[in-house]
Amino acid sequence: MDVPAEQAWAVVSRADLLHLWFPGIVACTVDGDTRTITLGSGMSLAETLLTNDPLQRRFQYRIAGGLFAEHLGTIDVIALDEGRCLVVYSSDADPATMAVVLGGATGGALEELARQLETGAGPALDALSTATPTSTSTDGATA
Amino acid sequence: MGRKILFITTDQQRYDTLGCNGGQLSRTPVVDGLAAEGIRYERAVPQSVVCMPSRSTMLTGQYPSTHGVWMNGVALPVDAPSVAAVLHRAGYRTALVGKPHFEPFLDPFGRFPENTIARDGLPTAQTRWADGTIGPHRGFDHLELATHSPAGNLHYARWMMEHHVDALGGFYAVLDKDLEVNADGGGDTGAPQVKVNPVARDWYHTDWVADRTIAWLDGLAADDDWFCWMSFPDPHHPWDPPASELGRVDWRDVPLPAGYPASPRERECVLDGKPRHWRLWYDGELVSNYEAPTKWVPATMTADQVREVNAVNAVEVELIDEAIGRVVAAVAARGWDDDLDVVVTTDHGELQGDFGLLFKGPYHVDGLMRLPLVWRPAPSARVAPAAVTRPVGLVDLAPTFCSIAGLAAEPWMQGQALPVDDGDAEARGFQRVLTEWDSELFGVAVHLRTITRDGWVCTTYRPGTVHDGTEGELYDLADDPLQQVNRWDDPAGRAIRDDLVADLHDHLPPVRVPRLPLEAPV
């Protein structure tokens, strides 16, 4: 992405903003190390937040339950130079079928993240001014 | 007023399941009657033998390489060309009732309009067309959707959930707990994807599709021109039609298909003459596509299981024929019959026991490649009944619909309007049809390109997981109608092989760039 790594990491590291740049996730709530996401189909999934490391710029979460026997999601933000970064969204999933579904969804999420960051406009950037994590949904409701 | 178009598709139906094509198991008097009044195509070939690429070809009039849906799970872009949009723009009322599958079904994120339209109970959504117009999704101003089971969010599933929730458990579970295509067996023989389903006949999706089509037609004005794609999910597996109908065909009376070599040794010999992935799948050592259950080994299939699958499939075909009869009668009751064009076909075939195999995959033989196709032109058009032996493709449907509507084919369409007889086919150059296969699931890559021409089917292989790109298949359809003798390496067939391969390469369609991503397994 044609933005500094710090800018991408500022969005990625905000666990409560995922639904603002991940198409197909319509709401999320963060409570301690648990994030509950609501998918576009109406399904809710509880995630355990594992890593939010500003030094490595690595964000990780795990899901066990629902459609997954096991799922580890990892987002790495890697600086390429002062003005560009590489964002890698990795999915390790069992059953493997879900890895294919996640691959499509995370691909869409990365495109949307790049769009917002590179244009400097979008709901995730707007929400960055919020000081503390809250529960929100894509229709603007705040819990 | 112009001509009305009733476009009827089934899913995964073989050519030889219709009485008019020589089928013996199913009684199909309605489609047989349409064929007698119209045109019956004896060599209709799909451009892909799986659902999403093939259906996208019907809608766009383009080959998979061009529209970009190279396999199930690749979504047809929302703004892809659509013949429904062309007809809508020309003033036609447009509907698709039944199975769409231009977008993935397995969609927990709700990313794709087919699923969100149905989830929200809407008739359509406003999306962007290929020309930039904002209009009803893909040109359909009415979508009422179903698939092979009442699971999920499509309209049929929601209707079942609302009205007949107690019947849901009678259907076969299409996916297993690992979200793979289920291998569980049922019926009397334990055949995979067979289940005795106690659901009432009029709650089953075949009758629901007909009922909802009639309901949509009932809402039209007498002078409306309309295009209705009525898309039955059957006879695609799972084979779980209403139990009340199973007595129509007793599997114990069903002969084994001609394409089913009787002994394991015969089957293995035939398969060993083909490229490696055929035998590897038979032995359960390689599954290359999601549509075949990974936990099922074809070599374990018994002759009785083949009989039962064919029997239950035949029941589903009969139910479809009767449902078509109800819709055609409803159209006639509106006084539209003289101006009604009916086109009946399917997206691809089913192996159904051929070579000891079931389901579908990268196997370009008649079971999957020879399709039922019947066009009953509007009686007012005064087209003489005929049988067309020249090869035609599903890529020719979109320009046919344009022609019926009095419109020129769009420049992005790659086929041409179907011929009305062999003389017309010869005059307009119907010589060859191509078929493509590209799969890359879980690290297993298979890539085929096939040409059907002059009574031959010739398949070339590109490098993949178990192919080095030198393999091929060559069948003489006249001398070897079951495609049991691969003549690719036969010196006597070398000249025709070289000619067909050169012709294939000369006619490969343009490739969409960039390549569309795989979004889901199906």
Interface residues (C-beta under 8 A of the other chain):
Chain A: P23 G24 I25 V26 L39 G40 S41 G42 M43 L67 P95 A96 T97 M98 V100 V101 G103 G104 A105 G107 G108
Chain B: G73 P104 L106 D107 P108 F109 G110 R111 N115 T116 R119 N153 D178 L179 E180 Y290 L441 F442 P517 L518 E519 A520 P521
